[in-house]
């Protein structure tokens, strides 16, 4: 996404940008298409396979989105091990403990 240097508003979105609908912040998605020189954007609605076209003025950046790379990992103790209440599912599967 790029911003207008004079006004600070969003000029256009790039593929993959996370956006939300201005009128309903609960409706979020990811930009997957663009037409009419950035006047309309195709957005895949979050948690669905539905893709809809929106006018540029109907969208705004989604500041609340956190992708998997930004999600915090569980805290570790002083010796570097995970706390006792965190279960390592990968280790449990390799030991055959998942029934």
N, C-alpha and C positions, 0 to 999 in steps of 0.2 A: 504494500500500500504506500502511496506517496501523498504528501501533503502540499497544499498550496502555500507557497512561501509568504504571500501577502496576507492571506486571511486565516491560515492555520487549519482550514477544512481539508477533508480527504479529497484528493483529486481523482484518483482511481484505485481500484483494488487489483492485486495480482492473483494469479491462480494459487489456490491453497490458503488464502487469507480467511480467517475466521471472522464472521460478521453476525450481526443480529438485526432484527427488524426494528426500526425506529418506533413504530406504534406498539410493539409487543416485545419486550426484552426477553421473554421466555422462548421466543422462536429464534433459534440460532442455527447456523450452518456454515458451510465452507464453499467458497467461490470455486466453481468448476468450469465456468464459461463466461464469455463476454461478447457483446455485439454492439453495433451502432457506435463504434469508437468510444466505448466506456460509458455509454448512457444506460445500458442494461447489463445485468449480471445474472448468470445462472447459478443458483445456490442449491447445493444438496443439503436438505434439511437434516439436522442432527438426529441420530438414532433411527434414521429411515433411509430408504433408497430413493425417496421422492426428490426430484429436482424441479425447482420453479424459477421463473424469470422475474426479476425485480428491477425497478428503476433505481438508478444510483442514489437518488434522494431518499429512497425508502430504507436504505441500509446504513449502518454505522459499524465501526470496528467493535469487536467483542472483547472488552478488557478483562472479563472474568474467565476467559478460556485458558485452560492449562493443558498442554499436550503431555503425553506420557513422559517425554524427556524432562519436563519441568516438575513432575510430581516428586515430592520429597520421599526419600527412602526412609525406612524405619530407623529410629535412633539406635546407635550401637553403644555398648558399655565401654568402659575404659580399656578392656583387653581386645576390643575390636569385634567381639561376638554380638550377635543379635540378642535382644532381651529375651527372657524366658517365655514371655507370652506371645512371641512371634514364631510361627511354624514355617519351616522351610519345606514347601511342598515338593520341590524338585528332589531334595535329599530323601524325603519320605518315599517318593515313588521309586527311586533307585534301590532303596532297601526293601522294597516290597511291602511297605507298611500301609499302603492305601488299599482299602478293601471296598 
